[in-house]
Amino acid sequence: MNYNKKTVKDIDVAGKKVLLRCDFNVPQDKTTGAITDDKRIRAALPTIQYLLDQNAAVIACSHLGKPVATFDSYVKKQAEKGKDPASITEEEWKKSLAKLSLAPVAKRLSELLGKEVIMAADVVGPDAQAKAAALKPGQIMLLENTRFEKGETKNDPALAKAMASMAEVYVSDAFGAVHRAHASTAGVADYLPAVSGFLIQKELEIIGGALANPKRPLVAILGGSKVSSKIGVINNLLEIADTIIIGGGMTYTFLKAQGGSVGKSLLEEDWLDYCNDMMKKAKEKGVKLLLPEDTVCAKEFSADAEPITVDSMNIPDDCMGMDIGPKAIAAYADAVKDAGTVIWNGPMGVFEFPAFAAGTKAVAEALSKSSAITIIGGGDSAAAVQQLGYADKMTHISTGGGASLEFMEGKELPGVACLLDA
C-alpha cells in the first residue's frame, strides 16, 4: 500500500467548502449523555484550525456509536432480544437515535474552538443542504451522525454523492475509521479531490515508516486474548520484525502447541497447528519469537482471585493464566532495551484487575525508558498506557485500534487508498 498521500497542505482550500471526516466517536455517560473523554475531538483540532485559518468553510462529519438507521431494523433487533415486536413504537426508535446525536460533540467542539459550530439536523437532508449552502469561509458546521443514514455502512454511492455535493474538497482525518469502506470514509472520494488531514498524515508517516523502513532492531509486542484475531499481524510482522514477543490470552494456545499444560486458560484448539507453523517460520527466518517462561495464574477469573506464579509449561489443571510472570517481565524488558523500533499491540494480561496488571505495567515502563521509536497500536494497549501514566513517554499512540491492526497486517485501508498520491 502506498503510504505517501497528499495532505491538506498540498491543495488550495482558501474560500472553498471542505467536507472533513473526523472521528468523533466519543464515550458518553449512559445516563446524562455527557462526553466523558474528549480526546478524539481534541485530536481533530489541528486540522480544523488549519482549514479555518486558511479561510475554508468546514463541513465536518462523523459517526457515533451503532445507531439502527431504520425502524424496521430496530424492530428486528429488539425482537432478537426477546421483545414483542407489536409493543415497539417509532417513538422508542427515535429516542434511541437521539441518544446518539452529535449535538453534544458540536457543543464541546464550539467550546474548544472558541467559535460557534453550526449543527445540522440531518446528514444530507434539507437542513444539512441549506446550512452547507449558506456556510461562509471561516465558518464550521457539523452534520448529524453519518450512521443515521442506512447507506453509510454500505458505502451507498447515492449517499456519498449527496454528501460530496455540499463541498469542493474532501479531507479525511478519521484514522479510527479508515479500515472501513463507508460512504463518508471512502465513497465521497469518488466525487471530490481527497487528501489527508494532519492526524492521518502522522499515522501514515509513523506506522507506515516503521513497517516499510524501521530503525532496527524492530521488536513487536503482541498481546490480547485470541491468536485468531492476530493471525494477519503475526504473519506480516514475521517478514519484517527481528523479535516478536507474545503475551496475553493468546499465549496459552502457543504454549499448548508446544506440548505445555495450560489448565483452564483461554485456548483456541483450532489454532494449535497455526502456532506451530508460526514458530517454525520464525526459526527459518531468524526471528526471535519469545513466549513467557512463567505465568501468573488464578483459580477463577476475578479481581479478588489469589495470584499464583508457575512455570508457563505447567499451569495446574484448576488454574487459568492471567498475566506474564516475573521471569517473563525481565526477559521482555531486556528485549526492548536495545531496540530501535518497538510496536506494541495488546495487553500482557488481565490488566483491568490490579493483581494481574504487572506484566502490562512493566512493558509500558520498559518502553517509557527505551530510546527506541515506540508505537502503541491503539485499543487496549493505548488505554493501558494512558491509564498507567506513560502516554507522554511514547513516540506515538495510534488513534485507531482496528485500523492500526489492519495497517500492521499489511492490508489496504479503504479510507487511505482513496486519497490522492503525493
Secondary structure, DSSP 8 states (H G I E B T S, - for coil): ----B-BGGGS--TT-EEEEE------B-TTT--BS--HHHHHHHHHHHHHHHTT-EEEEE---S----SHHHHHHHHHHTT--GGG--HHHHHHHHHTT-SHHHHHHHHHHHTS-EEE-SSSSSHHHHHHHHH--TT-EEE---GGGSTTTTTT-HHHHHHHHTT-SEEEE--GGGTTS--TTTTGGGGTS-EEE-HHHHHHHHHHHHHHHS--SSEEEEE-SS-STTTHHHHHHHHHH-SEEEE-STTHHHHHHHTT-EETTS---GGGHHHHHHHHHHHHHHT-EEE--SEEEEESSSSTTS--EEEETTEE-TT-EEEEE-HHHHHHHHHHHHT-SEEEEES-SS-TTSGGG-HHHHHHHHHHHH--SEEEE-SHHHHHHHHHHT-GGGSSEE-S-HHHHHHHHTT---HHHHTS-B-
